[in-house]
Structure formats: structure tokens, C-alpha cells
Amino acid sequence: MEILQIPALTDNYIYVLISDDIVAVVDPCESEPVTEALFNRGLGLDFILSTHHHWDHVGGNIALKDRWGAQIIGAANDSARIPGIDLRFRDGDEFVLGASTMRVMEVPGHTIGQVAYFFPNEKKLFCGDTLFAMGCGRLFEGTPQQMTASLKKIAALPPDTEIYCGHEYTKRNAEFALTVDRENKLLKDRYERVSQIRIELKFTVPFTLAEELQTNPFLRLGDETIQKNIGCSGAPPHEVFAKLRSLKDTF
């Protein structure tokens, strides 16, 4: 599977997936850059994968569907809010895209109907706004318990899974992570690398799950040092998450 990564709006990423003669796009916030990329490669468009209903992830759905006749895929339990949805999937459902098999993961928290798309053979995850590099999505609709469970589900994937998230938030997330996990040398080293990457105006996405397990505080809720640093020693995971998220929301 070939992946074209398209920056859009201020800090969004759109992904075009090419597998054999099938082409899909993930979270097209706007249609124009997708259409340009397809024309440049002489491609059509078969499917649109929506991770959630926010406008900066579905803004291009209808224009692309009208232009290419693509079918729109989204969460069955949030289908009323996915513009133009055709195919509705639930947790664990699988769908074949060309030579690739896609598995749907329900990962509520950022929104109630948030899903991620995992390609087990390629070990690639398209997670929208659930997980970011060294961060996670804000809770607009879900609960700390839901988001904790969703992040745990992602953390159980193979460590060498490549993660494609919806936004370029990495440097700011790293700056926050250092405030709650300042003793973490791997985190400090990653922050330096990320800072240089952004100076060069390059992408910090994708990244591996292995990196996140070492440096993302939202995936390290059981770490005693982080718990101590935020005043949650011995608290259950969802309470540690809630404290971290509240600190990040005002960072």
C-alpha cells in the first residue's frame, strides 16, 4: 500500500491510500488538495474513510463524492453526522481495499463516534484525533474512562505499527509531556529531534507505537513518576488520564 500525505488547512493531514487499483482518502478536510494529488498521479477515487464527524475531517466529503463517485465509510453509531455516508461499520468489522484488509476500531473519547482504521498486514493505523504524537485528542464528547479504554486498545497493537494521525501537533505535545515526565531521557531526545524536524518544515507524522509507549504520557498512565509529578500517585488509570488531560487543556 502506497500512502500520499497531504498537508491541509493550518495543521491537518489528509492521507491518500493506494492499494492495487483501489484508491481511498482518509479524512479529507477539503477537496481541492486531494483532487490535485489525484490528477497529478492520474488516479480516481473509490472510497473516503471518515474517522469522525468534525468539519476539519469531513469538509471535503461531498465534493469528492460528487466528483469521483466515491463511497464514504464511517462509524455505524455516528452515521447521522458523517456527510454522505454509504458504508457503516462497527468495531472489529473488516473491509478489503485492493490488496489490503482494513479493520475498524471504535475508539470513542474525542467524539462518541470516533473510529480508527487499522491495516494489520501493513501495520498502519489511521486514528484521526484519538492519538497524536506524544498526545491525544481533547474530550469533546467522551469520558476519561472511554478515552482510557480507547488508548489502551491502540497500545495493544504491534509496537512497530506506524501511526498516521490527523494533525501536526507534535512539538507542542512534546513540550507539555516534558512538564509531567521531565526525567524521561527518551522524551528529551525525541523533543530535540522533533524540534529540528519542524525547523526544517518537515512532517513528524507518521511515528511508531513503540515511540509512543516510551514518550507519550497518555499511554503511560501507570508510570509512578508521572503519577507523582501530577499528584495522582496510586490513582486508577482513568483518573490519571483525567488529570493529565485537564493539565493539557490549559497548557
N, C-alpha and C positions, 0 to 999 in steps of 0.2 A: 504494500500500500504506500503510495506517494502522498505526501502532505504538503500543501501550499499554505503558508502562514501569511495572512494579510492584516497589517495594522489598520485600524479604522477609528473614527471619532477621535477622542483625546487619548485613550489608553486601552481601547478594546482590541481583541484579536478575533479574527474570523479564520476558520480553517476549511480548506477545500481538500477532500479526500478522494483519491483516485485509485480504484482497485479494479484491474482488468478494464472493462469498458464501462464501468459504473462510476458516476461522479456524484458526490454528496458534499454539502456545505454545512458546517456547524455554526449555529448562532450568528446568522447574517444580520448585524445591526443596521446595515444599509446595503442597498443592492448594487450601487454603481461600482465599487471596487471589485465585487465578485464578478459582475458582468465583464469588466475589463480583463480580469485574470482569465476568465473562461475564453473570451475572444482571443486573447494572446496565445493561448495554448490550443485553440481550435477545438474546444470541448463544449459539450452540452451540460445539462444539469438534470439529474434523476431524482435526488432526494434532498430535503432540507431537514436537518436534525436540530430541534429546539430543546435546550436544556431546561429553560423556564420562561415565564411569560413576560419578563421585564422588557420594556421597549428597546433597550440597548442590546438586546439579544434576538429580538424578533422583528425589528423595524423594517427589514428588507424582505420578509417572508412573502408577502402578497405580490410585490413587484417581480420577484424572482419566479414565483409560481406562475404568474401570468405570462412572463417572457419565455420560460423554458418548459412549462407543463410539469414541473417537479412536484412530487408528493411530499407533504410535510409530515414529519414524525414527531411525536411528543408524548407526554405523560397522559395516560388514560384518566387519571384522577384530577387532572388540571386542564382537560381538553377545551373547556369553555373559554380559557384565557390564552390559548395558543392560536394566533391568527392563521386561518386557512388549513387547520389540521386535517389530515386524511387518515393516518395510521396511528392508532393509540396503543401504547404498550405499558405493561406493568413490570414490577421488579422481577428480574430473572428471565424475562422474555428474551428470545434471541431472534435475530434478523440477519439475512445474508446480503451483504453488499459486495457484488462482484466475487472476488476470491477470498473475501474476508467475512468473518462472522462477528457480529456485534451483539453484546449482551447489555441489556438495560439494567441500571441500578437506581432504585429510588433512594435519594439522599436528601430528605427534607431538612429544613433548617433555615437556609437563606430565604426560601419560599416553601410553602407547603407542598407544591407540586414539582420541586426540583428533581431532575434526574441527571445521571451521568451515563456516558456511553463507553463501554469497555470492549476492547478488541483483544481477547485473550491470546490468540496466536501471535499477534504483533506486539503485545504487551504495551498498549497505548490506551490512555484514558482521557476522555474529553469531559471535564467535570464542571463546566460553566463557572458559577460563582460559589461553589461549595468549598473547594480547597484552592488556595493560592500558594505561591512560593513563600514559605515562612509565615503564612497567614491563613485566614479562612474568611468566608463571607459573613457580612453583617446579618443579624437575625431580624429580618423584616416581618416574618410571619411565624416562624417556627419557635420551638422552645430549646433551652440548653440541652435537655435530655435528647431531643430529636437530633440536634446537630452533633452531639457527642456520639450518638449511635451511628450517624452517617459517616463521621470522620473515622470511627473505628472500623467500619465496613471498608472504607478506602485503604486504611492502614494494613488491612489483611491481604491486600493484593500482593503479587510478587514484588520484591524490593526494586527490581530493575525495570519496573513499569515506568514508561515515560508519561508525564502528566502535562496536558495541554489545558490551561485554564483560560478564563475569559478576559483577564485584564493584566496589564503590566503594572503591578503594584509592588514588585519585589523589593526595591530599595527601601521604600517606606516601611514595609513589613519587617525587613531586617532591622531597621532602626528601632522599631518597637520591641522586637524579640530580644534585642540586646539589653533592654531595660529590665526584663524579667528573667533573663538567662545569661547574665553578664560573665559568668565563669566558664562559659562554653567556648572552648578554643575553636572547635569546628565552625561554630556560628560566626565567630570573629573573622575567621579566614574566609568564610563564604561572603560575608559582608564586604570585605575588601575586593573580592573577585567581582561581585555584583556591581559595586561602585565603579570599577574600571569598565565593565561592560556597558554601563549606562552612559559613562562619559563618551564612549565610542558610539553611542546611539544604536547599540545592537540589542537583540532580544535576550531576555533572561529566561524565556519560556521556549521550549519545554525544559523540564527538570525531572529528576528521578525521584521516585518514592523513597529510595534509600537516603537521599539527601534530606528529605523532609523528616524522616524518622529521627535524624540526628540533630536537626536545627530548627524545626517548626514547633514552637511551644504548644500549639493547639493539638499536636499529635503526641505530646509528651506530658500528658496531664498527670501521670503517675510519678513524675520525676520529683524527688523530695526537695531538691534545691529550688526548682521553680515554685513548688508549693510554699516553701518557706519564704521566698522572696516576695510573694504576693499575699502572705498572711493566711494561707489555706492549708497548713500542714495537716495531713491525715484526712482531708475532706474527700468525699466521693467525686469521681471524675466530672460529673455534670456541674457540680458546684465550683470546681477548679476552673472549668471552662467558662462558666458564667462570670467569674471574677476577671479572668483574662479578657473576655470579650468586652466587659464594661470598661476595663482599662484601655483597651484598644480603641473603643468608640470615642474616647475623649483624648486620645493621644495627639 
